[in-house]
């Protein structure tokens, strides 16, 4: 038997699902399911995730079962819904610690909240979204919903606008052209020309605002956390309910946020 014949026989004997390429493909599909579940704070059924992932229900159900057994996904029998599991939280905490967000950033965020009495949020960009990495709620009887791990829109949030405005030039242009400007509220910017004008204003004034564009009843102001090249690797925000502070009163916190951002820039590992 020739070498080629031997190789062919060996390949034929390997089950299709056991080949390295197939295993890699299944890993990619499983990771995609985790990403989709991350966008579902209330969880989702296997059928819902199957539709969103554009996968056969049987494949989705099998992958969710494996992820549940390993602790990456939790299953709620009553509602037949899946949620991200504790293992994901543990991994996220390790990433946060690695980047210094927990040990280094939190004392700075707490100090800002002590001075403002409002929620302070630190975010980084994750592709076309922003990712909340640290948050300190204010002492008031009102809790901001952007918990660590939350993925939000870049075009409709103060932290997102700051990240876009102070991205590298080529990256900023790409985001301005590609971001899906979805209307999250009646105040969201959905016109691409208007969004470009908004980002240019953010660059001129050095801070970004959000006035009920992401969530009705909420407004925020954010500043970039800049690296040595002057590009944002994170953004820092103060968020308040609209009944508590006017936009003018809220922007009075910009100098405080800028001082805190400068300290974060000096202390955090820069990407």
C-alpha positions as CSV (number, residue, x, y, z in Angstrom):
1,X,0.0,0.0,0.0
2,X,1.4,3.5,-0.9
3,X,1.9,6.3,1.5
4,X,-1.0,8.2,-0.1
5,X,-3.3,5.1,0.2
6,X,-2.3,4.7,3.8
7,X,-3.0,8.3,4.5
8,X,-6.4,8.0,2.8
9,X,-7.3,5.0,4.8
10,X,-6.3,6.7,8.0
11,X,-8.4,9.7,7.2
12,X,-11.3,7.6,6.3
13,X,-11.1,5.9,9.7
14,X,-11.3,9.2,11.6
15,X,-14.9,10.1,12.4
16,X,-15.9,13.4,10.8
17,X,-16.7,15.0,14.2
18,X,-13.3,14.0,15.7
19,X,-11.2,15.9,13.2
20,X,-9.3,18.9,14.5
21,X,-11.0,21.4,12.2
22,X,-14.4,20.1,13.3
23,X,-13.5,20.4,17.0
24,X,-12.2,23.9,16.5
25,X,-15.4,24.8,14.7
26,X,-17.5,23.5,17.6
27,X,-15.4,25.5,20.0
28,X,-16.1,28.6,18.0
29,X,-19.8,27.9,18.0
30,X,-19.8,27.3,21.8
31,X,-18.0,30.6,22.3
32,X,-20.5,32.4,20.1
33,X,-23.3,31.0,22.2
34,X,-21.7,32.5,25.3
35,X,-21.4,35.9,23.5
36,X,-25.1,35.7,22.6
37,X,-26.1,34.8,26.2
38,X,-24.0,37.8,27.4
39,X,-26.5,40.0,25.4
40,X,-29.4,38.5,27.2
41,X,-29.6,39.8,30.9
42,X,-32.8,37.9,31.4
43,X,-31.5,34.7,29.8
44,X,-32.8,32.9,26.7
45,X,-34.3,29.6,25.8
46,X,-32.4,27.1,23.6
47,X,-34.8,27.9,20.8
48,X,-34.1,31.6,21.0
49,X,-30.4,31.1,21.1
50,X,-30.6,28.6,18.2
51,X,-32.3,31.2,16.0
52,X,-29.9,34.0,17.0
53,X,-26.9,31.8,16.4
54,X,-28.3,30.4,13.1
55,X,-27.6,26.9,14.3
56,X,-29.7,23.7,14.3
57,X,-31.6,23.3,17.5
58,X,-30.0,20.0,18.2
59,X,-26.5,21.5,17.9
60,X,-27.4,24.4,20.1
61,X,-29.0,22.2,22.7
62,X,-26.0,19.9,22.8
63,X,-23.5,22.8,23.2
64,X,-25.6,24.4,25.9
65,X,-25.7,21.1,27.7
66,X,-21.9,20.8,27.7
67,X,-21.4,24.5,28.7
68,X,-23.9,23.9,31.6
69,X,-22.1,20.8,32.8
70,X,-18.8,22.8,32.9
71,X,-20.3,25.7,34.8
72,X,-20.1,28.3,31.9
73,X,-23.9,28.4,31.6
74,X,-26.7,28.1,34.2
75,X,-30.0,26.5,33.4
76,X,-33.3,27.8,34.9
77,X,-35.7,24.8,34.7
78,X,-38.9,26.8,35.5
79,X,-38.5,29.2,32.6
80,X,-36.3,26.8,30.5
81,X,-33.9,29.7,30.2
82,X,-30.1,29.7,30.0
83,X,-27.9,32.3,31.7
84,X,-24.1,32.9,31.8
85,X,-22.7,30.8,34.7
86,X,-20.3,31.4,37.5
87,X,-17.3,30.3,35.6
88,X,-17.7,33.2,33.2
89,X,-17.8,35.6,36.2
90,X,-14.7,34.1,37.6
91,X,-12.8,34.4,34.3
92,X,-14.0,38.0,34.0
93,X,-12.8,38.8,37.4
94,X,-9.4,37.4,36.5
95,X,-9.2,39.5,33.4
96,X,-10.2,42.6,35.4
97,X,-7.5,41.9,37.9
98,X,-5.0,41.3,35.2
99,X,-5.7,44.7,33.7
100,X,-5.6,46.4,37.1
101,X,-9.3,47.4,37.0
102,X,-10.2,45.9,40.3
103,X,-7.3,46.7,42.5
104,X,-6.2,50.0,40.9
105,X,-9.3,51.5,39.4
106,X,-11.8,50.9,42.1
107,X,-10.3,53.2,44.8
108,X,-10.3,56.0,42.2
109,X,-13.9,55.4,41.2
110,X,-14.9,55.3,44.8
111,X,-13.3,58.6,45.4
112,X,-15.1,60.2,42.5
113,X,-18.4,58.8,43.8
114,X,-17.7,60.2,47.3
115,X,-17.3,63.7,45.8
116,X,-20.3,63.5,43.4
117,X,-22.7,61.4,45.3
118,X,-23.4,59.7,41.9
119,X,-22.5,56.5,40.1
120,X,-19.1,56.3,38.5
121,X,-18.5,53.9,35.6
122,X,-15.3,52.7,33.8
123,X,-15.6,51.2,30.4
124,X,-13.4,49.9,27.6
125,X,-14.2,49.3,23.9
126,X,-15.1,45.8,22.8
127,X,-15.4,45.9,19.0
128,X,-18.5,47.8,18.2
129,X,-19.7,48.0,21.8
130,X,-18.5,49.3,25.1
131,X,-17.8,47.0,28.0
132,X,-18.4,48.1,31.6
133,X,-15.4,46.9,33.6
134,X,-15.9,48.7,37.0
135,X,-18.7,50.6,38.6
136,X,-19.4,52.2,41.9
137,X,-23.0,53.1,42.7
138,X,-23.8,56.4,44.5
139,X,-25.3,56.4,48.0
140,X,-28.6,57.7,46.7
141,X,-31.6,55.4,46.5
142,X,-31.1,54.8,42.8
143,X,-29.0,52.2,41.1
144,X,-27.4,52.5,37.6
145,X,-28.0,49.3,35.6
146,X,-24.7,49.2,33.8
147,X,-23.0,46.5,35.9
148,X,-19.5,45.1,35.2
149,X,-19.7,42.9,32.1
150,X,-22.5,44.9,30.5
151,X,-22.1,45.5,26.8
152,X,-23.6,48.8,25.5
153,X,-23.9,50.9,22.4
154,X,-21.1,53.2,21.5
155,X,-23.3,55.7,19.7
156,X,-25.9,56.2,22.5
157,X,-23.7,56.4,25.6
158,X,-21.3,59.0,27.0
159,X,-18.6,56.4,27.6
160,X,-19.1,55.1,24.1
161,X,-18.8,58.5,22.4
162,X,-15.6,59.2,24.3
163,X,-14.1,55.9,23.2
164,X,-15.0,56.6,19.6
165,X,-13.9,60.3,19.6
166,X,-10.5,59.5,21.0
167,X,-9.8,56.3,19.1
168,X,-6.9,56.2,16.6
169,X,-7.8,58.2,13.5
170,X,-8.2,55.2,11.2
171,X,-10.2,53.3,13.8
172,X,-12.4,56.3,14.5
173,X,-13.2,56.7,10.8
174,X,-14.0,53.0,10.6
175,X,-16.4,53.2,13.5
176,X,-18.1,56.3,12.2
177,X,-18.7,54.5,9.0
178,X,-19.7,51.1,10.4
179,X,-21.6,51.5,13.7
180,X,-25.2,50.5,13.5
181,X,-27.0,53.6,14.8
182,X,-30.0,51.9,16.3
183,X,-32.6,54.0,18.1
184,X,-32.6,52.9,21.7
185,X,-34.8,55.8,22.8
186,X,-36.5,58.6,20.9
187,X,-33.4,60.7,21.7
188,X,-30.8,58.3,20.2
189,X,-28.7,59.7,17.3
190,X,-29.5,57.6,14.2
191,X,-28.3,59.9,11.5
192,X,-24.6,59.2,10.5
193,X,-23.9,62.9,9.7
194,X,-25.3,64.0,13.0
195,X,-23.2,61.3,14.8
196,X,-20.0,62.5,13.1
197,X,-20.8,66.1,14.1
198,X,-21.4,64.9,17.7
199,X,-18.0,63.1,17.8
200,X,-16.2,66.1,16.4
201,X,-17.7,68.2,19.2
202,X,-16.6,65.6,21.8
203,X,-13.1,65.9,20.4
204,X,-13.2,69.7,20.7
205,X,-14.5,69.9,24.2
206,X,-12.8,66.9,25.6
207,X,-15.8,65.1,27.1
208,X,-19.0,63.4,25.9
209,X,-22.6,63.6,27.2
210,X,-25.6,61.3,27.0
211,X,-29.1,62.8,27.6
212,X,-31.7,60.0,27.6
213,X,-30.2,58.5,24.4
214,X,-29.5,55.1,25.9
215,X,-32.1,54.9,28.6
216,X,-35.0,57.1,29.3
217,X,-34.6,59.0,32.5
218,X,-30.8,58.8,32.6
219,X,-28.0,61.2,31.6
220,X,-24.3,60.9,31.8
221,X,-21.0,62.7,31.2
222,X,-17.7,60.9,30.3
223,X,-14.1,61.7,29.6
224,X,-11.5,59.5,27.8
225,X,-8.7,57.7,29.7
226,X,-5.8,58.3,27.3
227,X,-2.6,56.4,26.6
228,X,0.8,58.0,25.9
229,X,-0.2,58.5,22.2
230,X,-3.4,60.4,23.2
231,X,-5.8,57.6,22.3
232,X,-8.5,56.4,24.6
233,X,-8.0,52.9,26.0
234,X,-10.9,53.4,28.5
235,X,-13.5,56.0,29.4
236,X,-14.8,57.3,32.8
237,X,-18.3,58.5,33.4
238,X,-20.7,59.9,36.0
239,X,-24.3,58.8,35.5
240,X,-27.4,60.3,37.1
241,X,-31.2,60.2,36.8
242,X,-32.5,63.2,35.0
243,X,-34.6,64.4,37.9
244,X,-31.5,64.9,40.1
245,X,-29.1,67.0,37.9
246,X,-29.5,69.1,34.8
247,X,-27.0,68.6,31.9
248,X,-25.3,71.8,32.9
249,X,-24.9,70.7,36.5
250,X,-23.6,67.3,35.4
251,X,-20.9,68.7,33.1
252,X,-19.6,70.6,36.1
253,X,-18.0,67.3,37.1
254,X,-15.8,67.2,34.0
255,X,-12.7,68.6,35.7
256,X,-13.1,66.0,38.5
257,X,-13.5,63.2,36.0
258,X,-10.5,64.4,34.0
259,X,-8.3,64.4,37.1
260,X,-9.4,60.9,37.9
261,X,-8.8,59.8,34.2
262,X,-5.3,61.2,34.3
263,X,-4.6,59.2,37.5
264,X,-6.1,56.0,35.8
265,X,-3.9,56.6,32.8
266,X,-0.8,56.7,34.9
267,X,-1.7,53.6,36.9
268,X,-3.5,51.2,34.6
269,X,-1.8,49.0,32.0
270,X,-2.4,50.7,28.6
271,X,-3.5,48.8,25.6
